[in-house]
Amino acid sequence: MFGLGMPELLIILVIVLVIFGASKLPQIGKGLGQGIRNFKQATSEKPEELPPDTGDDKEKIDKPDQ
């Protein structure tokens, strides 16, 4: 895990505890958990669920408005 051992993780936890306080730690953990869940969900979506490419964007770039 990035070469971090138990002593390093404890030091990081203490620094986070001092900076944010004990009351904010559950909110931070919840936010991180939701972010990881959303990332996993977004990366596991099937390509066919995305809207098809119509090619309209290329025409807009090739022909500027006059």
C-alpha positions as YAML, in Angstrom:
chain: A
units: angstrom
residues:
- id: 1
  name: MET
  ca: [0.00, 0.00, 0.00]
- id: 2
  name: PHE
  ca: [2.34, 2.74, -1.28]
- id: 3
  name: GLY
  ca: [5.08, 1.55, 1.07]
- id: 4
  name: LEU
  ca: [3.29, 2.90, 4.15]
- id: 5
  name: GLY
  ca: [3.60, 0.91, 7.33]
- id: 6
  name: MET
  ca: [1.59, 1.06, 10.52]
- id: 7
  name: PRO
  ca: [3.67, 3.85, 12.15]
- id: 8
  name: GLU
  ca: [3.27, 6.10, 9.11]
- id: 9
  name: LEU
  ca: [-0.48, 5.51, 8.96]
- id: 10
  name: LEU
  ca: [-0.83, 6.32, 12.66]
- id: 11
  name: ILE
  ca: [1.09, 9.57, 12.22]
- id: 12
  name: ILE
  ca: [-1.16, 10.54, 9.28]
- id: 13
  name: LEU
  ca: [-4.27, 9.70, 11.35]
- id: 14
  name: VAL
  ca: [-3.06, 11.86, 14.24]
- id: 15
  name: ILE
  ca: [-2.34, 14.79, 11.90]
- id: 16
  name: VAL
  ca: [-5.80, 14.49, 10.32]
- id: 17
  name: LEU
  ca: [-7.36, 14.30, 13.79]
- id: 18
  name: VAL
  ca: [-5.57, 17.46, 14.89]
- id: 19
  name: ILE
  ca: [-6.45, 19.38, 11.72]
- id: 20
  name: PHE
  ca: [-10.12, 18.44, 11.37]
- id: 21
  name: GLY
  ca: [-11.11, 17.38, 14.88]
- id: 22
  name: ALA
  ca: [-12.91, 14.28, 16.03]
- id: 23
  name: SER
  ca: [-16.37, 15.53, 15.07]
- id: 24
  name: LYS
  ca: [-15.49, 15.89, 11.36]
- id: 25
  name: LEU
  ca: [-13.87, 12.47, 10.90]
- id: 26
  name: PRO
  ca: [-17.15, 10.56, 10.28]
- id: 27
  name: GLN
  ca: [-18.20, 13.14, 7.66]
- id: 28
  name: ILE
  ca: [-14.83, 12.89, 5.92]
- id: 29
  name: GLY
  ca: [-15.01, 9.09, 5.92]
- id: 30
  name: LYS
  ca: [-18.54, 9.14, 4.52]
- id: 31
  name: GLY
  ca: [-17.49, 11.52, 1.75]
- id: 32
  name: LEU
  ca: [-14.50, 9.38, 0.83]
- id: 33
  name: GLY
  ca: [-16.66, 6.25, 0.77]
- id: 34
  name: GLN
  ca: [-19.24, 7.86, -1.51]
- id: 35
  name: GLY
  ca: [-16.50, 9.11, -3.82]
- id: 36
  name: ILE
  ca: [-14.93, 5.67, -4.11]
- id: 37
  name: ARG
  ca: [-18.35, 4.07, -4.70]
- id: 38
  name: ASN
  ca: [-19.19, 6.58, -7.45]
- id: 39
  name: PHE
  ca: [-15.81, 6.05, -9.09]
- id: 40
  name: LYS
  ca: [-16.21, 2.27, -9.11]
- id: 41
  name: GLN
  ca: [-19.73, 2.61, -10.52]
- id: 42
  name: ALA
  ca: [-18.55, 4.98, -13.26]
- id: 43
  name: THR
  ca: [-15.67, 2.74, -14.28]
- id: 44
  name: SER
  ca: [-17.84, -0.38, -14.43]
- id: 45
  name: GLU
  ca: [-20.49, 1.13, -16.74]
- id: 46
  name: LYS
  ca: [-20.86, -0.58, -20.09]
- id: 47
  name: PRO
  ca: [-19.92, 1.44, -23.19]
- id: 48
  name: GLU
  ca: [-23.35, 0.85, -24.78]
- id: 49
  name: GLU
  ca: [-24.94, 2.83, -21.95]
- id: 50
  name: LEU
  ca: [-23.27, 5.99, -23.22]
- id: 51
  name: PRO
  ca: [-25.13, 8.06, -25.83]
- id: 52
  name: PRO
  ca: [-24.09, 7.33, -29.41]
- id: 53
  name: ASP
  ca: [-21.80, 9.76, -31.21]
- id: 54
  name: THR
  ca: [-23.75, 11.58, -33.91]
- id: 55
  name: GLY
  ca: [-20.81, 13.44, -35.40]
- id: 56
  name: ASP
  ca: [-22.52, 16.83, -35.00]
- id: 57
  name: ASP
  ca: [-19.60, 18.21, -33.02]
- id: 58
  name: LYS
  ca: [-17.19, 17.84, -35.92]
- id: 59
  name: GLU
  ca: [-19.49, 19.79, -38.26]
- id: 60
  name: LYS
  ca: [-19.66, 22.64, -35.73]
- id: 61
  name: ILE
  ca: [-15.86, 22.78, -35.55]
- id: 62
  name: ASP
  ca: [-15.36, 22.59, -39.35]
- id: 63
  name: LYS
  ca: [-17.98, 25.23, -40.18]
- id: 64
  name: PRO
  ca: [-17.79, 28.31, -37.96]
- id: 65
  name: ASP
  ca: [-20.89, 30.47, -37.54]
- id: 66
  name: GLN
  ca: [-21.05, 33.46, -39.88]
...
